[in-house]
Amino acid sequence: MGKMMSSKFLKTIIFIFAGITAGIALANFSAKDFKHASIIVKRNVQAKPIHINDYKGKQVLALSLKIPDGPKDIEVKMKGAEIQSWYPPPVKMPFYKWMDVDGGRFHGVEPGKRLPLYLIIRQAGCKELEIIDSSDSSIIQTVHVMRGGANAGHH
Amino acid sequence: MQGITKIKRRYIFMLLGILLFLPPLSVIPQAAGEVNMCGAVCPRMFFILSPKGIWSGLVNGIQSMWFGTALVGAIFLVTLFFGRLWCSHVCPIGGTTEFINKGVPKKLKINFSFIQAPAFRYGFLFIYIAGALIGIGAIACKLCNFRIIPFMIGSPFVPAYRTYLATSMGLAGLATIGVSGFLAKGGRGYCNLLCPIGAMDSVINFLGTKLGISKRMNTDYSKCDNCGSCVDSCMVWALTQEKGQVKRDPLSCMSCGECERVCPNGAISYGKNKI
């Protein structure tokens, strides 16, 4: 009885550690061709640069863009990058507050609305992401996208 | 016969969950102002302990993921009184893996029952909730089943979904859900080992059954001849045969009713009974 209890206890301990190990492995998992970042876009505020991997192949930068008090018409631009949005949903429900999306151009954005974007970067070097107010073509914010770790400079 | 009707009802509920939550319709995410199960609808992130401040992080998480928070609250409330009906009957993610699993040849299915699921699950959940706080890192969005499955189903319609699935992160996510979900015996390996909502929900279920307020699957041992059919049918390996008696682990049981369906003696039923 005692032997059975102790083997059960040992099995429990082993699998708790297995779960912790799987968790640690997953927490440290990173893909060289994929990076996720969130930006809260504010006018006249210097944005923190985004660091992507120093990897020469195609990279995907997943951006969650939030513009708390931004204009309704927004354009997101980055030279040498293809911009894709999760919007529109495949089937639009009649109650869904719809905005028009065309590549990096959004019309009828509600303030504070989250804009999920994928920037597909195929060219080497650092990039500049421009978030533009389409109504007067003024730049709301520029975000530097740098290759390499946190100490990487523009190149 | 009654068991078969209940199973059919479960499949109808699962299909309804898939239709309401997943692309191409995504009715419920769209009602909450999203297009899939991320953002305000995300049910997997608001409870993660933030290194920037536990309380402020929680408040921030609840505010930004308000629908996901409300959904998890409703799931827990239902579980407390009726067992894990969300996981077994409604969850569109678990439902999808289970349905796809039904099309996988038996030879290819992997039996994960050698893993002591509750121990593994809570070890993983600890890192999931506290990993960022203790400096290990965050898991939430990595290989997230609430992202992979909607993106997989929506990929014929949305190019951005295909872009994600073609990255190493997307492929690793597909591989994880493929092995632990589609190929796992019963199709619920991911639910049983890696889903944080399932892990917390199973604790609520355990509390509910301990307090005697939760409905659950019960075995009438006077009718049970210990044939083991129920053990083989369990999707989450919650049933085991020990010393000539079938035992049910309330920390894993999803109240799906599969065991009730296969029991030749009608020994298993769903109802209130304190452990």
Boltz contact constraints between the chains, C-beta under 6 A:
constraints:
  - contact:
      token1: [A, 11]
      token2: [B, 116]
      max_distance: 6.0
  - contact:
      token1: [A, 12]
      token2: [B, 119]
      max_distance: 6.0
  - contact:
      token1: [A, 15]
      token2: [B, 116]
      max_distance: 6.0
  - contact:
      token1: [A, 15]
      token2: [B, 119]
      max_distance: 6.0
  - contact:
      token1: [A, 15]
      token2: [B, 120]
      max_distance: 6.0
  - contact:
      token1: [A, 16]
      token2: [B, 119]
      max_distance: 6.0
  - contact:
      token1: [A, 16]
      token2: [B, 123]
      max_distance: 6.0
  - contact:
      token1: [A, 18]
      token2: [B, 120]
      max_distance: 6.0
  - contact:
      token1: [A, 19]
      token2: [B, 120]
      max_distance: 6.0
  - contact:
      token1: [A, 19]
      token2: [B, 123]
      max_distance: 6.0
  - contact:
      token1: [A, 19]
      token2: [B, 124]
      max_distance: 6.0
  - contact:
      token1: [A, 20]
      token2: [B, 123]
      max_distance: 6.0
  - contact:
      token1: [A, 20]
      token2: [B, 127]
      max_distance: 6.0
  - contact:
      token1: [A, 22]
      token2: [B, 124]
      max_distance: 6.0
  - contact:
      token1: [A, 23]
      token2: [B, 124]
      max_distance: 6.0
  - contact:
      token1: [A, 23]
      token2: [B, 127]
      max_distance: 6.0
  - contact:
      token1: [A, 24]
      token2: [B, 127]
      max_distance: 6.0
  - contact:
      token1: [A, 24]
      token2: [B, 136]
      max_distance: 6.0
  - contact:
      token1: [A, 26]
      token2: [B, 139]
      max_distance: 6.0
  - contact:
      token1: [A, 26]
      token2: [B, 142]
      max_distance: 6.0
  - contact:
      token1: [A, 27]
      token2: [B, 131]
      max_distance: 6.0
  - contact:
      token1: [A, 27]
      token2: [B, 136]
      max_distance: 6.0
  - contact:
      token1: [A, 27]
      token2: [B, 137]
      max_distance: 6.0
  - contact:
      token1: [A, 27]
      token2: [B, 139]
      max_distance: 6.0
  - contact:
      token1: [A, 28]
      token2: [B, 137]
      max_distance: 6.0
  - contact:
      token1: [A, 29]
      token2: [B, 142]
      max_distance: 6.0
  - contact:
      token1: [A, 31]
      token2: [B, 168]
      max_distance: 6.0
  - contact:
      token1: [A, 31]
      token2: [B, 169]
      max_distance: 6.0
  - contact:
      token1: [A, 33]
      token2: [B, 167]
      max_distance: 6.0
  - contact:
      token1: [A, 33]
      token2: [B, 168]
      max_distance: 6.0
  - contact:
      token1: [A, 34]
      token2: [B, 167]
      max_distance: 6.0
  - contact:
      token1: [A, 34]
      token2: [B, 169]
      max_distance: 6.0
  - contact:
      token1: [A, 60]
      token2: [B, 167]
      max_distance: 6.0
  - contact:
      token1: [A, 84]
      token2: [B, 159]
      max_distance: 6.0
  - contact:
      token1: [A, 84]
      token2: [B, 160]
      max_distance: 6.0
  - contact:
      token1: [A, 84]
      token2: [B, 163]
      max_distance: 6.0
  - contact:
      token1: [A, 86]
      token2: [B, 35]
      max_distance: 6.0
  - contact:
      token1: [A, 86]
      token2: [B, 160]
      max_distance: 6.0
  - contact:
      token1: [A, 87]
      token2: [B, 35]
      max_distance: 6.0
  - contact:
      token1: [A, 89]
      token2: [B, 26]
      max_distance: 6.0
  - contact:
      token1: [A, 89]
      token2: [B, 30]
      max_distance: 6.0
  - contact:
      token1: [A, 89]
      token2: [B, 35]
      max_distance: 6.0
  - contact:
      token1: [A, 90]
      token2: [B, 23]
      max_distance: 6.0
  - contact:
      token1: [A, 90]
      token2: [B, 24]
      max_distance: 6.0
  - contact:
      token1: [A, 90]
      token2: [B, 154]
      max_distance: 6.0
  - contact:
      token1: [A, 90]
      token2: [B, 157]
      max_distance: 6.0
  - contact:
      token1: [A, 91]
      token2: [B, 24]
      max_distance: 6.0
  - contact:
      token1: [A, 91]
      token2: [B, 25]
      max_distance: 6.0
  - contact:
      token1: [A, 93]
      token2: [B, 30]
      max_distance: 6.0
  - contact:
      token1: [A, 96]
      token2: [B, 30]
      max_distance: 6.0
  - contact:
      token1: [A, 114]
      token2: [B, 39]
      max_distance: 6.0
  - contact:
      token1: [A, 118]
      token2: [B, 160]
      max_distance: 6.0
  - contact:
      token1: [A, 118]
      token2: [B, 163]
      max_distance: 6.0
